[in-house]
Structure formats: structure tokens, C-alpha cells
Amino acid sequence: MFRKTIPTLIFASIAGLLLTGAASPIEAVSSDNDTLQWLINALFTIAGVLGGWLLTIFHQTMKDLQKFDFELAEKVHAIELLVAGQYVKKDELQALSVALFSKLDRIEQKLDQKADKALI
């Protein structure tokens, strides 16, 4: 494999000399290296710009999602307060149970009186 690349390199440098009009192979290689370096720089610049653009989009999306999450948490909190406000309070339930049991006691007394009259 190494033997095949050396003739290819020699042919490429001769072709580069003829096409570029360089006076020596060093100038032709230098010119090729400059072109290659420029191409690499351009590719890294494009990749950097695209990467920065994607990061900016992701950052904005995360901010939007955090804002939406905060608003949703506020709505859930408001619903929790509304539901908690509709529960029966302990004092109200105790007052209701006292009134209910007093009525049941009166009904029981009346039934006992009727049962006593029926037995006599």
C-alpha cells in the first residue's frame, strides 16, 4: 500500500506544479496545504455556527418549557387550594353530627313511647 501512495504523491505534486505554475514542489505543497487549511477552517466555522444555532434553539426551548412548567404548577396549586376550600371543616362536621344524633335520639324516644303504649 505504501508503494502505491508514493507514485500517487509524486504524480500529484508534478500535476500541482504544472497547474499552479509554482517554481518548486515546496511552493505547490504549500499552496495545497493553504487550500486544505482554508477548507478545514471553513468546515469548522460552519460546524461551529450550526452548533451555536442549535444550542441557542435548545436553550430557548428549555426556557419556554420551564415557563410552561411554572404556569402549570401555579394552575395545579390554585386547583389544590380550591379543592381544599370545598372540604367540610372539622367543626362543621362535628356540629352536624351533634344535631343529627340529637334528632335520632328524639326519634328513638318517640319510638320507645309508642312501643310502650302498644304493650299496655
C-alpha positions, 0 to 999 in steps of 0.5 A: 500500500505504501508503494502505491501512495508514493507514485500517487504523491509524486504524480500529484505534486508534478500535476500541482506544479504544472497547474499552479505554475509554482517554481518548486514542489515546496511552493505547490505543497504549500499552496495545497496545504493553504487550500486544505487549511482554508477548507478545514477552517471553513468546515469548522466555522460552519460546524461551529455556527450550526452548533451555536444555532442549535444550542441557542434553539435548545436553550430557548426551548428549555426556557419556554418549557420551564415557563410552561412548567411554572404556569402549570404548577401555579394552575395545579396549586390554585386547583389544590387550594380550591379543592381544599376550600370545598372540604367540610371543616372539622367543626362543621362536621362535628356540629352536624353530627351533634344535631343529627344524633340529637334528632335520632335520639328524639326519634328513638324516644318517640319510638320507645313511647309508642312501643310502650303504649302498644304493650299496655 
